[in-house]
């Protein structure tokens, strides 16, 4: 008996079928069978299945004599399945590498649950990829195995059958079968989830859900077949009627039903226009017939839709829908007209200022799309004030960020008359990203691109090989880069990458990163001051956790259970989290914050101070690792989704083979590293030494000085680098405390 039976219904997918089958046959876990069901497909899909079956005995093909539809084809495959767990894979989708191994490991670790829920990502014809928007639901803080009553939010996942592995004897015991018609997943998924006594989660993208450019998706098909949804929810409520102990789900499932009906009504491209009123009245009758006792409508506009549906007020419903669209359209047009008027006025001011002489003693600074006064530009600004005080320094800041500007810093609001005057007249423009496309590079102006990190992930033109990572116009990107006069780097790796990724006629200035001067030159007092500002007591070990952004995750998805970490690491450990407010949604985490065990440093204005305060860094693919390595303190790479990240975004080197220290792929591995102290072992230190010599080679504490001397003072002779082995060691937190005690 194999571990997995993969049931794959097949109909008119000859263009996608080989990729689907290859994704399964290429899994490192080989303990599976494929039950492929040819649903009387009119193309060459059936022949393809036979060819694959001849080459691999794990593939069993069923040829149906008539087309029966997706649900009944799945039933035919399910009857032949012999595996301990059954998976349903649509024939135009694919499994991610290592998916079956990850499922098998999780099933074993959780004691063979009834259902294992795993994650998926949508893939698009243009190469883009987006992870499930509710991936956060797979990071449950409760027990590893639970019932739906303990985690009812799982009902908010897209109710599909192919993001779950079902224990086959559970399917048999629950008498689960697929109905005919559209929306056949609804009865199966709802009934299985409310029945299962033991559910487990796997926070990993295991399946790629293909979004076809045209065809192959009922949600893009105008048809009366959408009326099938009424029969499917009839089956769901019939199931409730015949199974005792499930009444608690009437309210939640009623709401899922009504939301589904409203979605079909409101989305264009589903119902024929002459069928909308009929569908509405069918939905209204269903509403009244299935309305649970004591049900409370949702608040706001959703509640108003519920009320109109309950009353059967089709005309009012459609009128309200049209009125809402009309109001939104009027607001959008009004805002657009005002904004266009403002832009025209500012455009006239800017063009007039472009004809005025350059101010040779004016420098405009910006960082992170005008969000703050920070990073390499801020370090250059400070050095410029010391070495060339005659040059006026002005920061471009977004209007919503001016309250965060430090006292004494001269700034202009982006979009204002003063802003356009400054960028038109300034001799120097310094930024760690590109200025807006509307900023013109004048003859005689000097643009300094400082960048804001050493590249692990692909950048610029190199992203063309990874289209899922971006939707930028590369032509426009290069026009922006054509404005650069200098490109600052902190190592030769970066110099090579930038010159390939941004092939324009700038001068590469191998200076080191100015923002890292504060780290290289820090003393024991700087370390103590940084820790005191965060409330870290002597003897407290502080781990700084800094995850990076994933393009395939449209929102922040936390990957660490902070409450569990704090509990297992003990009272002398504090976690500095530079992540997201999501971590505050747990009462346990709130309590840990009050005790100082978890400190949210997401909004801290100077990351360099966080580096100085931390005993070690936990990160994934963030460029923070390259900066923190300057301190020669432990770095732990927590990379649970390396396979997905490296495939979607692309990287310049294999972080698993060339890490800055210890590596963990799971929370358990990470906890073991931290609890045992293995994260600071001689082996980890050896990895760090190799990493530092490669990526911190120019960071000797004089980077900002080099930039100012070359760019602003015109010195041709570069300042020599302090040899790597002669650079002073930055005090560790423990060393800083000992130094304080001695003095």
KOLKE-785512 format. One record per residue (C-alpha): residue in three letters; x, y, z. Coordinates in steps of 0.1 Angstrom, whole numbers, padded with zeros to 4 digits, always signed. Layout:
# KOLKE-785512
ALAXYZ;...
//
This chain:
# KOLKE-785512
UNK+0000+0000+0000;UNK+0016+0033-0011;UNK+0016+0063+0012;UNK-0001+0085-0014;UNK-0027+0080-0041;UNK-0029+0110-0065;UNK-0062+0111-0083;UNK-0058+0132-0115;UNK-0090+0137-0136;UNK-0080+0146-0172;UNK-0100+0165-0198;UNK-0087+0186-0227;UNK-0053+0194-0211;UNK-0028+0179-0235;UNK-0007+0211-0234;UNK-0004+0210-0196;UNK-0006+0173-0188;UNK+0031+0164-0193;UNK+0041+0192-0169;UNK+0016+0180-0143;UNK+0027+0143-0145;UNK+0064+0152-0145;UNK+0060+0173-0114;UNK+0047+0142-0096;UNK+0071+0117-0111;UNK+0100+0139-0102;UNK+0093+0140-0065;UNK+0120+0128-0042;UNK+0094+0108-0023;UNK+0086+0079-0046;UNK+0060+0061-0024;UNK+0029+0070-0044;UNK+0006+0059-0072;UNK-0012+0080-0098;UNK-0048+0072-0107;UNK-0053+0092-0139;UNK-0089+0094-0151;UNK-0094+0101-0188;UNK-0128+0118-0187;UNK-0134+0109-0224;UNK-0111+0137-0234;UNK-0115+0147-0271;UNK-0078+0157-0275;UNK-0046+0136-0272;UNK-0047+0135-0234;UNK-0057+0099-0232;UNK-0029+0088-0255;UNK-0004+0108-0234;UNK-0016+0091-0203;UNK-0011+0057-0219;UNK+0025+0066-0230;UNK+0034+0077-0195;UNK+0018+0045-0180;UNK+0040+0024-0203;UNK+0071+0040-0189;UNK+0061+0041-0152;UNK+0042+0013-0135;UNK+0030+0037-0107;UNK+0006+0053-0132;UNK-0028+0036-0136;UNK-0051+0050-0163;UNK-0089+0048-0163;UNK-0105+0056-0197;UNK-0142+0066-0191;UNK-0166+0058-0219;UNK-0184+0091-0216;UNK-0176+0125-0202;UNK-0190+0127-0166;UNK-0174+0159-0153;UNK-0148+0166-0127;UNK-0165+0154-0096;UNK-0176+0120-0109;UNK-0142+0115-0126;UNK-0126+0120-0092;UNK-0150+0094-0077;UNK-0139+0069-0104;UNK-0103+0075-0094;UNK-0111+0073-0057;UNK-0126+0039-0061;UNK-0092+0025-0074;UNK-0070+0043-0049;UNK-0050+0021-0025;UNK-0028+0047-0007;UNK-0030+0056+0029;UNK-0037+0092+0019;UNK-0055+0105-0011;UNK-0046+0137-0030;UNK-0066+0153-0058;UNK-0045+0171-0084;UNK-0060+0189-0113;UNK-0043+0180-0146;UNK-0032+0216-0154;UNK-0016+0221-0120;UNK+0017+0209-0107;UNK+0033+0198-0074;UNK+0062+0218-0060;UNK+0095+0201-0057;UNK+0097+0181-0024;UNK+0060+0185-0017;UNK+0053+0148-0011;UNK+0083+0144+0012;UNK+0071+0175+0032;UNK+0036+0160+0034;UNK+0049+0126+0045;UNK+0071+0142+0072;UNK+0043+0163+0085;UNK+0018+0134+0085;UNK+0043+0113+0105;UNK+0051+0141+0129;UNK+0014+0148+0137;UNK+0003+0111+0141;UNK-0016+0105+0108;UNK-0043+0132+0110;UNK-0076+0128+0091;UNK-0067+0158+0069;UNK-0035+0176+0062;UNK-0040+0211+0048;UNK-0011+0226+0028;UNK-0005+0258+0009;UNK-0005+0267-0028;UNK+0005+0295-0051;UNK-0012+0308-0082;UNK+0009+0308-0113;UNK+0000+0330-0143;UNK+0006+0328-0180;UNK+0030+0357-0179;UNK+0052+0340-0153;UNK+0039+0358-0122;UNK+0032+0338-0091;UNK+0013+0347-0060;UNK+0010+0327-0028;UNK-0025+0320-0013;UNK-0036+0353+0003;UNK-0047+0336+0035;UNK-0014+0317+0041;UNK-0014+0332+0076;UNK-0042+0307+0085;UNK-0016+0279+0082;UNK+0004+0294+0110;UNK-0018+0283+0139;UNK-0005+0289+0174;UNK-0024+0260+0189;UNK-0017+0223+0190;UNK-0002+0205+0160;UNK-0035+0185+0156;UNK-0069+0199+0162;UNK-0105+0199+0151;UNK-0121+0227+0131;UNK-0139+0240+0162;UNK-0104+0249+0176;UNK-0094+0268+0145;UNK-0127+0278+0127;UNK-0108+0305+0107;UNK-0098+0277+0083;UNK-0132+0280+0067;UNK-0119+0313+0053;UNK-0095+0294+0031;UNK-0106+0289-0005;UNK-0127+0258-0002;UNK-0109+0236-0027;UNK-0101+0199-0026;UNK-0066+0200-0039;UNK-0048+0217-0011;UNK-0054+0188+0013;UNK-0043+0152+0018;UNK-0071+0130+0031;UNK-0066+0098+0051;UNK-0084+0072+0029;UNK-0100+0054+0058;UNK-0114+0087+0070;UNK-0129+0094+0036;UNK-0145+0059+0036;UNK-0158+0063+0072;UNK-0173+0098+0064;UNK-0188+0084+0032;UNK-0175+0113+0012;UNK-0182+0115-0026;UNK-0181+0142-0052;UNK-0214+0154-0066;UNK-0219+0162-0103;UNK-0220+0198-0116;UNK-0201+0231-0110;UNK-0188+0239-0075;UNK-0184+0202-0067;UNK-0156+0211-0042;UNK-0180+0228-0018;UNK-0199+0198-0004;UNK-0167+0177-0002;UNK-0145+0203+0015;UNK-0171+0217+0039;UNK-0184+0183+0050;UNK-0149+0168+0054;UNK-0136+0197+0074;UNK-0165+0198+0099;UNK-0164+0160+0103;UNK-0126+0155+0107;UNK-0116+0151+0143;UNK-0078+0155+0136;UNK-0066+0182+0112;UNK-0030+0192+0108;UNK-0013+0221+0088;UNK+0017+0223+0066;UNK+0029+0258+0061;UNK+0046+0252+0027;UNK+0036+0258-0009;UNK+0031+0223-0022;UNK+0010+0230-0053;UNK+0011+0255-0081;UNK-0025+0265-0092;UNK-0024+0274-0129;UNK-0044+0305-0139;UNK-0050+0300-0175;UNK-0050+0330-0198;UNK-0083+0318-0213;UNK-0105+0288-0208;UNK-0102+0260-0182;UNK-0119+0279-0154;UNK-0156+0279-0146;UNK-0152+0312-0128;UNK-0145+0328-0162;UNK-0174+0311-0180;UNK-0207+0328-0186;UNK-0233+0300-0182;UNK-0264+0289-0164;UNK-0243+0261-0150;UNK-0236+0285-0121;UNK-0271+0276-0109;UNK-0255+0243-0098;UNK-0243+0261-0067;UNK-0278+0258-0052;UNK-0277+0220-0054;UNK-0242+0219-0039;UNK-0252+0239-0008;UNK-0284+0218-0006;UNK-0261+0188-0002;UNK-0241+0206+0025;UNK-0272+0213+0046;UNK-0286+0179+0040;UNK-0253+0166+0054;UNK-0259+0187+0085;UNK-0294+0173+0088;UNK-0283+0137+0088;UNK-0252+0140+0111;UNK-0258+0147+0147;UNK-0235+0170+0166;UNK-0228+0194+0137;UNK-0254+0220+0143;UNK-0228+0245+0155;UNK-0217+0248+0118;UNK-0251+0260+0105;UNK-0243+0297+0111;UNK-0208+0297+0096;UNK-0218+0276+0066;UNK-0249+0297+0060;UNK-0227+0328+0058;UNK-0203+0310+0034;UNK-0233+0301+0013;UNK-0247+0336+0012;UNK-0213+0351+0004;UNK-0209+0326-0024;UNK-0242+0335-0039;UNK-0235+0372-0037;UNK-0201+0367-0054;UNK-0217+0349-0083;UNK-0243+0377-0086;UNK-0218+0405-0084;UNK-0189+0392-0105;UNK-0191+0400-0142;UNK-0186+0371-0166;UNK-0205+0344-0147;UNK-0243+0346-0151;UNK-0260+0355-0184;UNK-0277+0389-0181;UNK-0312+0375-0185;UNK-0306+0349-0157;UNK-0296+0373-0130;UNK-0330+0380-0116;UNK-0338+0343-0116;UNK-0306+0335-0097;UNK-0313+0363-0072;UNK-0347+0349-0063;UNK-0334+0314-0061;UNK-0307+0326-0037;UNK-0334+0346-0017;UNK-0355+0315-0013;UNK-0325+0295-0002;UNK-0316+0323+0023;UNK-0350+0321+0040;UNK-0352+0283+0039;UNK-0318+0278+0055;UNK-0316+0308+0078;UNK-0303+0295+0112;UNK-0321+0305+0143;UNK-0304+0335+0160;UNK-0283+0343+0129;UNK-0268+0379+0130;UNK-0261+0396+0097;UNK-0226+0410+0092;UNK-0223+0448+0098;UNK-0220+0475+0071;UNK-0226+0471+0034;UNK-0224+0433+0036;UNK-0252+0433+0061;UNK-0273+0455+0038;UNK-0269+0430+0010;UNK-0280+0402+0032;UNK-0311+0421+0042;UNK-0320+0428+0005;UNK-0315+0392-0004;UNK-0336+0380+0025;UNK-0365+0403+0014;UNK-0361+0392-0022;UNK-0356+0429-0032;UNK-0339+0423-0066;UNK-0345+0458-0080;UNK-0333+0475-0048;UNK-0303+0451-0047;UNK-0292+0459-0083;UNK-0299+0496-0077;UNK-0277+0497-0046;UNK-0250+0478-0065;UNK-0251+0503-0094;UNK-0253+0533-0071;UNK-0222+0521-0052;UNK-0203+0516-0085;UNK-0215+0551-0096;UNK-0204+0567-0063;UNK-0170+0551-0066;UNK-0166+0562-0102;UNK-0176+0598-0093;UNK-0151+0599-0065;UNK-0123+0585-0086;UNK-0129+0610-0114;UNK-0131+0639-0090;UNK-0098+0629-0074;UNK-0082+0624-0108;UNK-0093+0659-0120;UNK-0079+0676-0089;UNK-0046+0657-0090;UNK-0042+0663-0127;UNK-0047+0701-0121;UNK-0020+0700-0094;UNK+0004+0681-0115;UNK+0000+0705-0144;UNK+0007+0734-0121;UNK+0038+0718-0106;UNK+0050+0707-0140;UNK+0051+0744-0151;UNK+0071+0753-0120;UNK+0095+0725-0125;UNK+0101+0733-0162;UNK+0108+0769-0153;UNK+0133+0759-0126;UNK+0151+0736-0150;UNK+0161+0767-0170;UNK+0176+0784-0140;UNK+0213+0779-0131;UNK+0223+0750-0110;UNK+0231+0757-0073;UNK+0266+0743-0070;UNK+0263+0742-0032;UNK+0230+0723-0029;UNK+0225+0686-0024;UNK+0191+0668-0023;UNK+0190+0635-0003;UNK+0163+0608-0003;UNK+0159+0573+0010;UNK+0134+0545+0005;UNK+0111+0563-0018;UNK+0112+0595+0003;UNK+0100+0577+0035;UNK+0127+0586+0060;UNK+0161+0601+0068;UNK+0182+0570+0070;UNK+0205+0544+0053;UNK+0235+0553+0032;UNK+0223+0587+0022;UNK+0219+0597+0058;UNK+0255+0586+0066;UNK+0268+0606+0036;UNK+0248+0636+0047;UNK+0264+0635+0081;UNK+0299+0632+0067;UNK+0292+0660+0042;UNK+0283+0683+0071;UNK+0317+0676+0087;UNK+0338+0679+0056;UNK+0320+0704+0034;UNK+0297+0725+0056;UNK+0293+0751+0028;UNK+0270+0726+0009;UNK+0234+0729+0019;UNK+0218+0696+0025;UNK+0180+0691+0019;UNK+0159+0659+0022;UNK+0130+0650+0000;UNK+0103+0636+0023;UNK+0067+0624+0016;UNK+0040+0646+0032;UNK+0028+0617+0054;UNK+0064+0611+0068;UNK+0074+0647+0078;UNK+0066+0641+0114;UNK+0094+0615+0115;UNK+0121+0638+0103;UNK+0148+0644+0130;UNK+0150+0678+0145;UNK+0174+0701+0127;UNK+0171+0683+0093;UNK+0162+0706+0064;UNK+0135+0690+0042;UNK+0110+0697+0014;UNK+0077+0679+0010;UNK+0076+0657-0022;UNK+0054+0672-0048;UNK+0056+0708-0034;UNK+0069+0739-0052;UNK+0100+0737-0029;UNK+0106+0701-0039;UNK+0105+0707-0076;UNK+0127+0737-0072;UNK+0153+0717-0052;UNK+0155+0688-0076;UNK+0157+0711-0106;UNK+0185+0733-0091;UNK+0206+0710-0069;UNK+0241+0701-0081;UNK+0239+0667-0062;UNK+0211+0642-0060;UNK+0217+0613-0036;UNK+0193+0584-0032;UNK+0193+0547-0022;UNK+0166+0540-0048;UNK+0158+0557-0081;UNK+0142+0591-0082;UNK+0108+0593-0099;UNK+0106+0591-0137;UNK+0095+0627-0138;UNK+0129+0639-0124;UNK+0151+0652-0153;UNK+0188+0646-0153;UNK+0203+0680-0161;UNK+0237+0686-0176;UNK+0261+0692-0148;UNK+0240+0674-0121;UNK+0256+0646-0102;UNK+0234+0616-0093;UNK+0247+0592-0066;UNK+0230+0558-0063;UNK+0240+0544-0029;UNK+0217+0513-0032;UNK+0205+0498+0001;UNK+0218+0463+0003;UNK+0241+0436-0010;UNK+0223+0414-0035;UNK+0214+0378-0027;UNK+0182+0379-0047;UNK+0183+0388-0084;UNK+0180+0425-0093;UNK+0175+0447-0123;UNK+0178+0430-0157;UNK+0187+0397-0141;UNK+0150+0395-0130;UNK+0140+0389-0165;UNK+0149+0352-0159;UNK+0125+0352-0130;UNK+0093+0369-0143;UNK+0073+0359-0113;UNK+0094+0383-0092;UNK+0084+0415-0109;UNK+0062+0433-0134;UNK+0085+0463-0140;UNK+0092+0478-0173;UNK+0129+0471-0179;UNK+0132+0498-0205;UNK+0120+0524-0180;UNK+0143+0510-0154;UNK+0173+0515-0176;UNK+0162+0551-0184;UNK+0162+0558-0146;UNK+0196+0542-0142;UNK+0210+0562-0171;UNK+0209+0592-0147;UNK+0234+0577-0123;UNK+0269+0591-0122;UNK+0281+0569-0093;UNK+0270+0535-0080;UNK+0283+0527-0045;UNK+0292+0491-0035;UNK+0306+0474-0004;UNK+0322+0444-0021;UNK+0333+0431-0055;UNK+0304+0407-0057;UNK+0280+0437-0057;UNK+0301+0456-0082;UNK+0299+0428-0107;UNK+0262+0422-0101;UNK+0252+0459-0105;UNK+0272+0464-0137;UNK+0254+0434-0153;UNK+0220+0441-0138;UNK+0222+0479-0145;UNK+0243+0482-0176;UNK+0246+0520-0178;UNK+0276+0544-0180;UNK+0281+0552-0143;UNK+0313+0550-0123;UNK+0313+0522-0097;UNK+0326+0536-0064;UNK+0339+0507-0043;UNK+0338+0526-0010;UNK+0320+0503+0014;UNK+0285+0511+0026;UNK+0284+0544+0045;UNK+0256+0532+0068;UNK+0280+0505+0081;UNK+0305+0530+0093;UNK+0285+0533+0125;UNK+0289+0496+0131;UNK+0326+0494+0123;UNK+0335+0524+0144;UNK+0312+0515+0174;UNK+0326+0512+0208;UNK+0315+0496+0240;UNK+0295+0527+0250;UNK+0276+0527+0217;UNK+0266+0491+0224;UNK+0255+0498+0259;UNK+0235+0528+0249;UNK+0217+0509+0221;UNK+0207+0481+0245;UNK+0196+0505+0272;UNK+0174+0524+0247;UNK+0156+0491+0241;UNK+0153+0482+0278;UNK+0176+0452+0276;UNK+0190+0443+0310;UNK+0225+0431+0316;UNK+0227+0394+0311;UNK+0198+0393+0287;UNK+0206+0376+0254;UNK+0189+0394+0225;UNK+0181+0378+0192;UNK+0171+0402+0164;UNK+0146+0386+0140;UNK+0144+0403+0105;UNK+0125+0384+0078;UNK+0124+0398+0043;UNK+0096+0404+0018;UNK+0084+0376-0005;UNK+0070+0385-0039;UNK+0048+0355-0039;UNK+0032+0366-0006;UNK+0010+0397-0012;UNK+0009+0403+0026;UNK+0032+0397+0055;UNK+0030+0361+0067;UNK+0049+0354+0100;UNK+0069+0322+0100;UNK+0078+0320+0137;UNK+0057+0312+0167;UNK+0071+0339+0190;UNK+0052+0328+0221;UNK+0066+0293+0218;UNK+0101+0306+0212;UNK+0100+0328+0242;UNK+0087+0300+0264;UNK+0113+0275+0253;UNK+0143+0298+0253;UNK+0137+0310+0289;UNK+0134+0342+0308;UNK+0169+0355+0300;UNK+0162+0358+0262;UNK+0146+0387+0244;UNK+0134+0387+0208;UNK+0137+0419+0189;UNK+0112+0416+0160;UNK+0115+0438+0130;UNK+0086+0424+0112;UNK+0049+0433+0112;UNK+0021+0442+0135;UNK+0006+0408+0128;UNK+0027+0394+0157;UNK+0007+0415+0181;UNK-0026+0396+0175;UNK-0018+0370+0201;UNK-0026+0377+0238;UNK+0004+0356+0248;UNK+0027+0378+0226;UNK+0011+0409+0241;UNK+0020+0396+0276;UNK+0055+0388+0264;UNK+0058+0424+0252;UNK+0048+0438+0285;UNK+0075+0417+0302;UNK+0102+0428+0277;UNK+0106+0393+0263;UNK+0094+0403+0228;UNK+0102+0438+0216;UNK+0086+0452+0184;UNK+0113+0472+0167;UNK+0096+0474+0133;UNK+0093+0512+0134;UNK+0127+0518+0150;UNK+0143+0546+0129;UNK+0179+0533+0130;UNK+0185+0497+0122;UNK+0222+0501+0130;UNK+0214+0506+0167;UNK+0194+0473+0166;UNK+0224+0455+0152;UNK+0246+0469+0179;UNK+0221+0458+0206;UNK+0216+0423+0194;UNK+0238+0393+0204;UNK+0228+0374+0172;UNK+0207+0379+0140;UNK+0180+0356+0128;UNK+0170+0363+0092;UNK+0162+0346+0059;UNK+0170+0364+0026;UNK+0173+0399+0039;UNK+0204+0420+0030;UNK+0206+0426+0068;UNK+0229+0395+0069;UNK+0256+0413+0050;UNK+0255+0444+0072;UNK+0253+0425+0105;UNK+0283+0404+0094;UNK+0304+0435+0099;UNK+0300+0430+0136;UNK+0313+0394+0135;UNK+0285+0382+0156;UNK+0264+0350+0150;UNK+0239+0349+0121;UNK+0213+0322+0118;UNK+0196+0317+0084;UNK+0160+0306+0090;UNK+0150+0295+0055;UNK+0118+0273+0056;UNK+0109+0282+0021;UNK+0143+0283+0004;UNK+0131+0261-0025;UNK+0102+0284-0033;UNK+0121+0316-0028;UNK+0151+0306-0049;UNK+0128+0294-0077;UNK+0105+0324-0077;UNK+0130+0352-0071;UNK+0163+0337-0081;UNK+0195+0342-0062;UNK+0231+0349-0070;UNK+0245+0321-0048;UNK+0231+0291-0028;UNK+0226+0303+0007;UNK+0224+0268+0020;UNK+0259+0261+0006;UNK+0275+0295+0014;UNK+0257+0306+0046;UNK+0268+0333+0070;UNK+0265+0309+0099;UNK+0241+0282+0111;UNK+0211+0272+0090;UNK+0176+0260+0101;UNK+0148+0249+0078;UNK+0121+0244+0105;UNK+0111+0260+0138;UNK+0122+0229+0156;UNK+0157+0231+0140;UNK+0159+0268+0149;UNK+0149+0262+0185;UNK+0174+0235+0188;UNK+0202+0257+0175;UNK+0194+0285+0199;UNK+0187+0264+0229;UNK+0219+0244+0225;UNK+0242+0273+0215;UNK+0251+0255+0183;UNK+0244+0287+0164;UNK+0277+0300+0178;UNK+0298+0269+0172;UNK+0333+0269+0156;UNK+0317+0255+0124;UNK+0292+0285+0123;UNK+0321+0309+0130;UNK+0340+0294+0101;UNK+0312+0300+0077;UNK+0309+0335+0090;UNK+0346+0343+0085;UNK+0344+0332+0048;UNK+0312+0352+0044;UNK+0327+0383+0060;UNK+0358+0383+0039;UNK+0337+0381+0007;UNK+0310+0405+0015;UNK+0324+0430+0040;UNK+0357+0436+0022;UNK+0353+0474+0017;UNK+0335+0481+0051;UNK+0364+0495+0071;UNK+0346+0524+0087;UNK+0356+0551+0061;UNK+0330+0545+0035;UNK+0312+0579+0038;UNK+0345+0597+0038;UNK+0354+0580+0005;UNK+0321+0591-0011;UNK+0324+0627+0001;UNK+0361+0630-0010;UNK+0354+0616-0044;UNK+0319+0630-0053;UNK+0317+0663-0034;UNK+0354+0673-0031;UNK+0366+0659-0064;UNK+0396+0640-0050;UNK+0408+0614-0076;UNK+0432+0595-0053;UNK+0410+0569-0034;UNK+0414+0565+0004;UNK+0433+0532+0010;UNK+0413+0504+0027;UNK+0423+0492+0062;UNK+0434+0456+0056;UNK+0408+0431+0067;UNK+0428+0414+0094;UNK+0439+0447+0109;UNK+0404+0461+0115;UNK+0394+0466+0151;UNK+0369+0442+0166;UNK+0335+0457+0175;UNK+0326+0449+0212;UNK+0299+0423+0217;UNK+0271+0431+0242;UNK+0288+0408+0267;UNK+0321+0425+0261;UNK+0306+0459+0264;UNK+0291+0450+0298;UNK+0324+0436+0310;UNK+0342+0467+0299;UNK+0317+0488+0318;UNK+0322+0467+0349;UNK+0360+0471+0347;UNK+0357+0509+0344;
//
